[in-house]
Amino acid sequence: MKKILLACLIAGTAQAAEIPIEGTVQSRCLINTDVAGVYGNPNAYTLTTTPADGGVLPVVRYDVSLADAYKARITYPTEFSTSPSLSDMVTWTGSVSVLEVSDVAMADYDTDAVEYDQTKEYDLTATGTTWFKVASTATYGGGGNKAFPGGTYRSVVVAECIAQ
């Protein structure tokens, strides 16, 4: 047996194989749109999701089944994804905040959030569901002195679930 093995190695007939290992990871953080936002137009130069001004706040829902494993990152809009041609500057403001939680352990999410630019990040430290509301306001003409042209305006809230 040793002579055959040695003869095979000397003859260059030794073989090797790469054997793949594969797996699929199912995220334990799901993002859903509970309410699509709508811009109200309370005056000629403002589009806003504020309900008092005819808008509807978008609501995003995070369902988490593994605590301390994910971070929610939500960014309010800073541009239109669709709009008529605009010849002047649009000024954007907005906010992100917790609307509702399914567990009292999530009560400090807003307090503990990190905010920068147009983004708010939340450490999802508990299992369960958290609803976030997003406010967005667009003002046309720099200081709000120009009417938006008629047409359809759309923008996008970016909601991400980041594995930690």
Backbone bond lengths (Angstrom), bond angles and torsions (degrees), N, CA, C in turn:
res aa  C-N    CA-C-N  psi(-1)  N-CA   C-N-CA  omega(-1)  CA-C   N-CA-C  phi
1 M - - - 1.439 - - 1.526 109.94 -
2 K 1.348 116.47 -44.49 1.459 120.21 -179.65 1.526 110.30 -63.70
3 K 1.343 116.89 -37.90 1.459 120.53 179.92 1.530 110.86 -66.00
4 I 1.342 117.96 -37.08 1.475 121.09 -179.87 1.528 109.70 -68.22
5 L 1.331 116.48 -44.07 1.462 120.96 179.64 1.522 109.91 -63.06
6 L 1.319 116.85 -44.95 1.456 120.83 178.93 1.525 110.45 -63.53
7 A 1.295 117.34 -40.22 1.462 121.29 178.85 1.529 110.47 -64.32
8 C 1.340 117.82 -39.36 1.470 121.82 178.76 1.521 110.50 -65.98
9 L 1.311 117.47 -41.76 1.460 120.68 -179.23 1.519 110.36 -66.71
10 I 1.335 117.16 -41.80 1.456 121.28 179.92 1.519 110.01 -67.51
11 A 1.299 117.48 -37.27 1.463 121.69 -178.98 1.527 111.42 -75.54
12 G 1.339 119.73 -7.85 1.457 122.40 178.57 1.514 113.55 80.07
13 T 1.287 117.69 24.18 1.465 119.64 -178.28 1.524 112.10 -102.19
14 A 1.312 117.33 14.37 1.463 119.35 176.56 1.522 108.41 -64.80
15 Q 1.313 118.06 145.33 1.454 122.48 -176.70 1.518 110.51 -121.88
16 A 1.309 114.06 153.76 1.458 120.93 175.27 1.521 107.15 -138.81
17 A 1.286 115.42 157.57 1.464 119.63 179.58 1.525 109.10 -141.47
18 E 1.311 115.74 144.33 1.458 121.43 171.80 1.521 107.22 -103.26
19 I 1.291 115.49 125.43 1.458 120.14 -176.23 1.534 108.02 -113.30
20 P 1.321 117.60 115.73 1.459 120.29 -176.71 1.534 112.69 -73.03
21 I 1.310 114.16 148.72 1.456 121.67 171.49 1.524 105.83 -125.11
22 E 1.291 116.17 131.93 1.448 120.75 -173.64 1.520 109.85 -132.80
23 G 1.298 116.54 152.11 1.453 120.70 176.48 1.519 110.46 -156.76
24 T 1.282 116.56 158.62 1.459 122.09 178.78 1.516 108.26 -122.21
25 V 1.321 115.64 133.12 1.459 121.04 178.37 1.526 108.07 -106.72
26 Q 1.292 116.01 125.45 1.459 121.59 174.09 1.521 107.57 -93.35
27 S 1.324 116.09 124.83 1.456 119.19 178.42 1.516 109.63 -63.05
28 R 1.295 115.25 141.61 1.462 121.08 176.51 1.512 110.42 -102.78
29 C 1.327 114.34 22.45 1.460 122.30 176.38 1.526 106.92 -134.61
30 L 1.314 116.24 114.13 1.461 121.07 -178.99 1.521 109.55 -114.03
31 I 1.328 116.12 140.40 1.460 122.39 179.94 1.520 108.11 -114.37
32 N 1.328 115.67 131.34 1.462 121.16 179.62 1.528 109.86 -134.38
33 T 1.312 116.02 147.88 1.463 121.01 172.26 1.516 107.14 -89.17
34 D 1.323 117.71 114.83 1.465 120.89 176.30 1.522 111.23 -88.00
35 V 1.332 116.82 -37.48 1.466 121.61 178.42 1.524 107.66 -137.66
36 A 1.323 116.22 125.14 1.465 120.18 174.34 1.524 108.31 -79.30
37 G 1.307 116.98 140.17 1.460 121.19 -178.86 1.515 112.30 -76.77
38 V 1.325 114.65 155.37 1.466 121.81 176.65 1.526 107.17 -137.00
39 Y 1.331 116.03 133.43 1.457 120.03 175.14 1.520 110.29 -83.52
40 G 1.322 116.05 127.45 1.447 122.06 167.22 1.519 107.41 -89.44
41 N 1.333 116.73 161.55 1.467 122.11 -176.81 1.530 108.14 -131.61
42 P 1.364 116.46 74.72 1.469 119.96 -173.22 1.531 114.43 -68.59
43 N 1.324 116.86 -19.37 1.463 121.35 175.29 1.524 107.65 -151.52
44 A 1.289 117.30 176.49 1.465 121.65 -172.41 1.517 114.23 -63.62
45 Y 1.314 118.21 -25.08 1.466 120.55 -171.44 1.531 114.35 -115.50
46 T 1.340 118.02 11.04 1.461 120.47 -177.85 1.524 111.37 -129.63
47 L 1.322 115.28 134.38 1.457 123.01 167.03 1.520 106.25 -118.67
48 T 1.330 117.50 129.73 1.460 120.21 -175.57 1.523 111.53 -148.58
49 T 1.324 115.64 148.31 1.464 120.82 176.08 1.528 111.67 -88.99
50 T 1.324 118.59 3.52 1.464 122.60 -179.42 1.529 110.11 -64.18
51 P 1.342 117.94 122.27 1.465 120.84 -178.25 1.537 113.84 -56.65
52 A 1.311 118.52 -37.10 1.464 121.41 179.59 1.531 111.97 -63.60
53 D 1.342 116.63 -19.83 1.461 121.56 179.88 1.527 112.15 -105.82
54 G 1.327 116.63 18.34 1.459 120.91 177.83 1.514 114.94 88.88
55 G 1.324 118.47 4.60 1.456 121.62 -179.72 1.523 112.63 -93.35
56 V 1.294 115.86 173.68 1.460 123.32 175.52 1.527 107.47 -129.79
57 L 1.333 116.13 123.98 1.468 120.52 178.63 1.523 109.98 -71.88
58 P 1.321 118.23 128.70 1.456 119.13 173.16 1.527 109.59 -68.72
59 V 1.330 115.69 144.16 1.464 121.91 178.64 1.523 108.01 -125.71
60 V 1.330 114.68 124.98 1.465 121.27 177.69 1.520 108.07 -111.75
61 R 1.327 115.56 137.62 1.467 121.90 -177.61 1.526 109.77 -113.80
62 Y 1.335 114.96 130.99 1.462 121.90 174.67 1.523 107.97 -109.93
63 D 1.329 116.84 124.85 1.462 122.96 174.32 1.524 107.49 -109.54
64 V 1.334 116.52 119.98 1.461 121.58 -174.92 1.526 109.30 -122.48
65 S 1.324 115.94 127.64 1.467 119.76 179.07 1.533 112.90 -111.89
66 L 1.343 116.88 9.68 1.458 121.73 176.64 1.523 108.22 -143.23
67 A 1.319 116.31 110.61 1.468 121.80 -176.44 1.529 111.26 -69.71
68 D 1.319 115.84 150.62 1.465 123.93 175.37 1.525 114.14 60.34
69 A 1.310 117.84 22.88 1.461 120.18 -178.93 1.523 113.14 -114.05
70 Y 1.344 116.90 -12.21 1.461 119.99 -174.06 1.524 111.85 -136.86
71 K 1.312 113.17 159.50 1.460 122.00 174.92 1.527 107.02 -126.88
72 A 1.327 117.16 133.64 1.460 121.38 173.43 1.520 107.97 -89.36
73 R 1.309 116.55 130.75 1.464 121.67 176.18 1.527 106.69 -124.97
74 I 1.343 115.65 117.80 1.466 120.68 -176.84 1.526 108.76 -126.02
75 T 1.329 115.41 129.75 1.458 121.92 -178.11 1.518 109.58 -122.80
76 Y 1.347 115.68 126.25 1.466 118.49 176.54 1.528 109.62 -81.54
77 P 1.346 116.97 159.64 1.473 120.88 -172.98 1.526 114.13 -65.03
78 T 1.331 114.13 151.09 1.467 121.91 173.99 1.526 111.05 -133.26
79 E 1.324 115.62 10.34 1.459 121.24 176.83 1.522 108.45 -163.80
80 F 1.307 115.67 162.08 1.455 120.72 174.54 1.517 108.93 -87.67
81 S 1.320 116.85 138.31 1.459 120.20 173.05 1.527 109.43 -83.86
82 T 1.326 115.71 -25.60 1.458 122.75 175.48 1.520 107.77 -144.25
83 S 1.326 116.42 134.25 1.463 120.71 175.46 1.525 108.63 -167.76
84 P 1.318 116.36 163.03 1.460 118.09 169.86 1.531 109.10 -64.99
85 S 1.297 116.67 169.28 1.460 120.85 178.07 1.530 109.47 -63.22
86 L 1.323 116.29 129.48 1.462 121.82 -179.03 1.517 109.19 -115.96
87 S 1.317 116.18 129.85 1.465 120.47 -176.46 1.521 113.04 -101.00
88 D 1.338 116.91 -3.15 1.457 119.66 -177.45 1.529 109.26 -130.26
89 M 1.313 115.41 174.87 1.458 123.09 -176.40 1.534 111.63 -74.10
90 V 1.328 115.95 143.88 1.457 122.74 172.85 1.525 107.38 -112.27
91 T 1.327 116.68 127.67 1.458 122.10 177.19 1.521 108.14 -99.88
92 W 1.336 116.14 129.41 1.463 121.92 -175.84 1.517 110.89 -110.80
93 T 1.323 116.29 139.18 1.460 123.04 168.75 1.519 107.11 -136.85
94 G 1.307 115.94 162.16 1.459 119.49 179.66 1.503 111.31 -179.34
95 S 1.309 114.36 -179.97 1.460 120.09 177.77 1.523 109.35 -160.70
96 V 1.323 114.41 160.73 1.458 122.90 176.02 1.518 106.46 -131.19
97 S 1.330 117.29 134.47 1.460 119.69 177.13 1.524 110.38 -153.70
98 V 1.333 114.54 160.24 1.465 120.86 178.40 1.520 108.24 -72.15
99 L 1.320 116.23 130.35 1.459 122.06 177.13 1.519 110.56 -95.63
100 E 1.344 115.28 -42.93 1.469 120.36 -175.75 1.523 109.15 -158.82
101 V 1.333 116.42 152.57 1.465 121.65 177.15 1.523 108.92 -133.19
102 S 1.328 115.86 155.39 1.458 120.39 179.74 1.523 112.72 -94.82
103 D 1.331 116.78 -8.31 1.457 120.39 -175.74 1.528 109.17 -142.13
104 V 1.314 116.71 137.09 1.464 121.24 -179.77 1.531 111.83 -60.54
105 A 1.321 117.98 -22.43 1.471 121.71 178.70 1.532 111.90 -66.09
106 M 1.339 116.78 -12.04 1.461 121.47 -179.78 1.530 112.03 -97.15
107 A 1.309 117.30 4.75 1.471 122.61 -172.93 1.525 113.69 -59.34
108 D 1.315 118.78 -28.02 1.465 122.15 -177.13 1.529 113.58 -95.67
109 Y 1.306 118.42 8.79 1.465 120.27 -176.85 1.530 111.97 -54.83
110 D 1.335 118.20 -47.14 1.469 119.64 -179.59 1.521 111.59 -65.99
111 T 1.322 116.90 -41.21 1.464 121.84 -178.95 1.522 111.25 -63.61
112 D 1.332 116.79 -39.24 1.460 121.94 -175.59 1.531 113.89 -89.72
113 A 1.314 117.34 -2.00 1.472 120.86 -176.92 1.526 111.17 -67.86
114 V 1.314 114.56 154.15 1.464 122.18 175.68 1.522 106.74 -108.50
115 E 1.333 115.74 129.10 1.458 120.52 -177.53 1.525 110.22 -119.67
116 Y 1.311 116.29 134.14 1.463 121.74 176.19 1.525 108.25 -153.74
117 D 1.321 115.46 146.12 1.462 121.83 -177.57 1.535 109.13 47.98
118 Q 1.315 117.49 -122.20 1.471 121.57 178.94 1.523 111.03 -106.15
119 T 1.313 117.00 21.33 1.456 122.30 -171.84 1.517 111.56 -120.54
120 K 1.329 114.67 145.71 1.452 121.14 173.51 1.530 107.66 -130.07
121 E 1.347 115.55 132.58 1.465 121.36 -179.93 1.513 110.07 -115.61
122 Y 1.316 114.47 137.90 1.459 122.26 -179.14 1.523 109.03 -126.13
123 D 1.343 117.19 129.37 1.458 120.24 170.87 1.521 106.86 -78.40
124 L 1.320 116.46 122.03 1.460 121.33 -178.57 1.530 107.83 -88.67
125 T 1.320 115.29 87.00 1.463 122.65 -170.28 1.527 114.02 -88.64
126 A 1.312 117.60 -4.14 1.462 120.47 -178.70 1.528 109.61 -134.67
127 T 1.320 116.15 155.39 1.460 120.13 174.50 1.524 108.87 -81.12
128 G 1.320 115.13 150.44 1.456 119.88 179.14 1.512 110.67 131.83
129 T 1.333 115.30 -158.99 1.459 122.28 -174.32 1.520 110.50 -119.05
130 T 1.329 114.62 137.22 1.466 121.45 174.84 1.521 107.95 -128.83
131 W 1.327 115.67 132.02 1.455 122.58 176.09 1.518 108.68 -105.09
132 F 1.331 116.61 130.77 1.452 122.53 178.63 1.525 108.86 -116.78
133 K 1.335 116.40 137.32 1.468 120.37 174.37 1.518 108.36 -105.51
134 V 1.318 114.76 147.18 1.459 120.84 -176.56 1.531 108.25 -126.60
135 A 1.305 115.91 126.83 1.461 121.18 176.26 1.528 108.75 -103.27
136 S 1.330 115.44 143.59 1.463 120.26 179.11 1.525 109.01 -145.33
137 T 1.327 115.24 132.38 1.464 120.88 176.23 1.525 108.87 -134.93
138 A 1.326 114.78 132.84 1.461 121.96 176.45 1.528 107.82 -119.31
139 T 1.327 116.13 128.29 1.459 121.92 179.62 1.518 107.93 -118.75
140 Y 1.322 115.97 129.90 1.464 121.22 -173.71 1.525 111.98 -97.80
141 G 1.306 115.43 143.86 1.452 121.64 174.67 1.510 114.74 86.59
142 G 1.313 117.24 29.11 1.464 120.04 178.11 1.510 112.01 74.57
143 G 1.300 117.69 -78.73 1.468 121.09 -178.65 1.512 112.76 -98.93
144 G 1.320 117.73 17.71 1.448 119.96 178.92 1.514 111.94 76.86
145 N 1.308 115.71 41.08 1.458 118.59 -176.35 1.526 113.14 -116.80
146 K 1.331 116.78 13.77 1.454 120.61 -176.34 1.524 109.40 -134.96
147 A 1.307 117.60 139.71 1.466 121.57 -179.59 1.527 110.80 -78.82
148 F 1.344 115.61 137.24 1.458 120.37 171.97 1.523 108.34 -64.42
149 P 1.330 118.06 137.17 1.469 119.66 173.29 1.529 109.93 -66.34
150 G 1.308 117.35 151.15 1.457 121.41 177.63 1.523 110.87 -63.02
151 G 1.318 116.73 146.57 1.457 121.28 178.15 1.509 111.64 147.72
152 T 1.296 115.81 -173.17 1.459 122.91 -179.21 1.519 109.65 -96.79
153 Y 1.317 115.09 132.00 1.466 121.92 179.56 1.526 108.52 -120.24
154 R 1.322 115.97 130.59 1.463 121.32 177.01 1.522 108.31 -133.63
155 S 1.328 114.23 146.01 1.458 120.74 171.85 1.523 106.88 -140.39
156 V 1.320 116.66 173.40 1.460 120.72 -173.57 1.518 110.81 -130.99
157 V 1.321 115.51 130.99 1.467 122.35 168.91 1.521 105.80 -88.68
158 V 1.324 117.34 130.99 1.463 121.05 177.87 1.513 108.69 -100.47
159 A 1.332 116.35 118.59 1.465 122.45 178.57 1.527 107.68 -118.56
160 E 1.325 115.40 123.93 1.461 121.38 -178.17 1.506 110.51 -126.03
161 C 1.314 115.93 151.23 1.459 122.39 172.82 1.523 105.71 -118.31
162 I 1.318 116.85 113.20 1.459 122.98 -174.14 1.531 109.32 -104.27
163 A 1.323 116.42 121.84 1.462 119.95 175.98 1.526 109.07 -69.13
164 Q 1.336 116.41 135.82 1.468 120.84 -178.54 1.510 111.00 -101.48
